[in-house]
Amino acid sequence: MNEAANLFADGAAYERMMGRWSQRAGEQFIDWLAPPKGLRWIDVGCGNGAFTEMLIARCAPAAVTGVDPSEGQLAYARTRTGTTLAEFHTADAQALPFADASFDAATMALVIVFVPDPVKAAREMARVVKPGGTVATYMWDFPGGGFPLRPLIQAVNALGIKTPAASNPDASRMAAMRAVWASAGLKALDTRVIRVPIAFADFDDFWASNSVPIGTYGNAVAALSERDRERLKDYLRQTLPIAADGSITYEAVANAVKGRVP
């Protein structure tokens, strides 16, 4: 997961670009899991701790361990007031440094497309969870146009602005995620579509949120020449769904899968 570690090293910038939308998706994801209280959780690819904080607030866990390859993200996660219960460790999702059956449940929030081998990561999550425990993930539906940055991506592509290739967007397809969980040996599989309303007060709010130098497209926009940046802004002003009052609203969509360790 070195790519993700490099792209998302700034926890505060990630919070500005994606934090609020990730939180809304995460809340629906946790409601769908409906876990009992008092579990020992591992949050794989915990990033800046947004989902870890949510787990603690909504699930009353006995303990939470967050792992991520980015020290920058983990440093931000440790500053959150709601993560004092959690322990954070630098680790790769494909090689978790924990013994078999160490946890009651495992989650991977908005990470699977950045993992080189999703099946290996899913098997690792299943390995460290006790029999009968839940292993679950959710991810923005990139091929289905569900990513919160969709208008920016479409504009960049339409203008022919070169950006780094996406990691593994097809891993976010519902069928692909279900297949990964099945390949990991998980049972009682279930899936869910999560829908999140995206809203900005006006164009300036949209631009400020989506152009911070974090992730594939945020870094690409930050590296643009002034001319190309203005071209991109002009195109967005013409194509965004801007209401009469200047506000901008659209929908993001994520896919989720969960399974039980046999």
N, C-alpha and C positions, 0 to 999 in steps of 0.2 A: 504493500500500500504506500510505497514511497511517493508515487505521483500525487496521491491525495494529501500526503504530508506537506509537499511543496506547494500545492495549489491553495491549501487552506490553513496556512501557518498563522494567520492573523485572526484570532478569535473575535476581537471587537469588530473588525470589518465584516466578518461572516454574519455576526449578529445584526448589523445594519442591513445587509443585503437579503438574508434569508431567515433570520431568527424568528420573526413574527409569523411567517407562513409555516415554517417548520413546526412551531409550537402548536398552531391550529391543527395541522395534520397529526402531530403527536398526540394531542388530546383525544382525537377521534380513534386513533390506533389503540391507545390504552383503554378507552371505553369498550372497544371491541374485544380486547383481550380479557377484560373483566377478571383480573387476577385476585386471588385471596390475599389478605394481609400477611405480613410476617415472612415473606420469601427472601431468599438470598439471590440477588440479581447480578448478572454481568451485562454491561452495556458496551457492545463491541463497536468500535469506531465512534466513540462518544463525542469526538470533536471538542467544541467549546463548552460542553456540559449542559446544553439546553435541554436535551431529552433526559439526561441523568437527573437534572433538577426536577423535571416533571414526574419522573418515576417516584422520586422521594416524596413529593408533595401529594401525589394522587394514589399511591399504592401502599403506603405505610410499610415499607420493606424492613426486614431485619438488618440487611446490609446491602450495599451496592458497590460494585467494582466497575470502574470505567477504564477502558483501554483505547489507545489511539496511537498512531505512529508519529503524530505531530506534537513536539514539546511546546510549541507556541500555543496550540489549541488547548492543551492540558493546563498550561499556566493560566489561561483565562478561565478554564473550568474551575480551577481551585479558588478563584476569587468570588465565585457566585455564593451569595448568602445561603442559598438553598441546597448546597452540595456538601455541607460539612459532614454529613453522614458517610459520604462516598470516599473510597480510596481510588486514586488514579495511577495508572501505570502505562509506560510506553510499551506498546506491543503491536504485533502484526496479527490481523484477524485470521490469517492462514496458519499461525503457529502460536496459539495462546499458551502462555506460560503458567498453566494451572493443571492440577491433577484431574483425573477423570472424576465425574460426578461431584464437582466442587460447588455447584450452584443449583438452585431450584428452577431458574428461568434465565433465558438469554434473549436479548434483543439486538438488532442491528438497524439503526435508524438512518435512512437516507445515505447509505454507504455502498450498497451492493455493486453499483456501476463502476466504482473505483477499485474494486478488488480484482486482481488479475485472474484468480481462480475462485469463483463464487462457490462451487461445489466443495472445494477444500475448506473454505471458510465455514460453510454450513456444517460440514462434518466435524470441524473443530468445536463449533458451538454445541452441537449435539453431544460431543464427547465430554465436555465439561459440565453438562447438565445431567442431573439425576434421572433415572428412569421414571417416566410419568410426567416429567417437567416439560414446559413449553419453550419452543424456540421459534422466534418470529422476526419478521423484517417488513419494512415498507420503503418504497422508493417512488419518487416522481416518475410518471409515465413519459419518458422522453420520446419514444416513437409515436405515441399517441398525442403529442403536443401538450402534455400536462405540466411541464416544468414552469415554475413561476416566472422565469426569465424568457419565456417563449417569444413575446414581441421583440425583445432585443435580439435574440438569436435569429429570428426571421429577417429582421432588418439588416443585420450584419451579413447574412447570407445573400440577401437580395442585392446588396451593394458590392458584392464580390470581395469583401474585406476578408483577408486570410486570418484564420484563427487555428490554434492547435486542434487536432482531431479529438472528438469526444472519446472518453475512456472505453466504455463498453455499454452504450445506451440500450442495446437490445436486452441486456440483463434485467431491465426494468419492466419488460413485458410481463403481463400476468402469467401467461403460459410458461415463459422461461423461468420465472420465479418459482412457480409450482413444481416445475421439472427439477430445479436445483434442490428443493426441499425433499422431493421424492428420492433423488439420487443420494442424498445424505442419510437415507434410511428412516426419515421421520414419518410418523403415522398420523392418522386422523387429520389429514390436511384440510385446511379451510382458507378461503380467500375473501378479500374485501376491497372494494373501490372506495377511496377517500377523496372527497371533493372539498376544496378550500377556496373561498372567495378572496380574490386579490384586489386591493383597493388603494389608490393613491389620491391625495388631496388635489394634486395638479401635476402638470408636466415636470416642474422643478423637483417635486417630491419623487416622482418616478425616476428621473435621471440621477438624482443624488443617491437613491437607494440601489440602483442597478449598475452604476458605473464605479463603485468602490473597487479597488484593486485586489480582488479575491476571487479564486476559482478561475476556470478556463476563460470565460467571457469577460469577467471583470478585469482580469489582467490584460486581456486582448484590447479592450476599450481604453484602458489606461495607457497603453503603448501606442495608440493611434496618433498620427500627426494632427495638428489643430484643424487642418482642412478636412481630413476624413472624419474627425469628431463632429464637426459642424454638419457635414453631409449626413452623418448618422442621425444627428438630432433632427434635422429637417425631415428626413424620411420618417422618423418615428412620429413627429407631429402630424404628418399626413396620414399615417396608418393606424395609430393607436385609437382605441374606442373612447375618445374624449367627449364627455357630456357637455351640455350647455353651461354648466357651472364650473367647467374645467376639470372635474374629477375623472378618474380613470378606473374602470373596474373590469375584471375578467375572472376566469376560473382556472385554478390549478387542480390537477388530478394525480393522485398517487395510487399505486397498487400495493396490496399487503398480502402476506401469506403467513400462516402459522401451522405448527405441527407439534406432535408429542413424541418425546424420546421413548422408544419401546423398552 
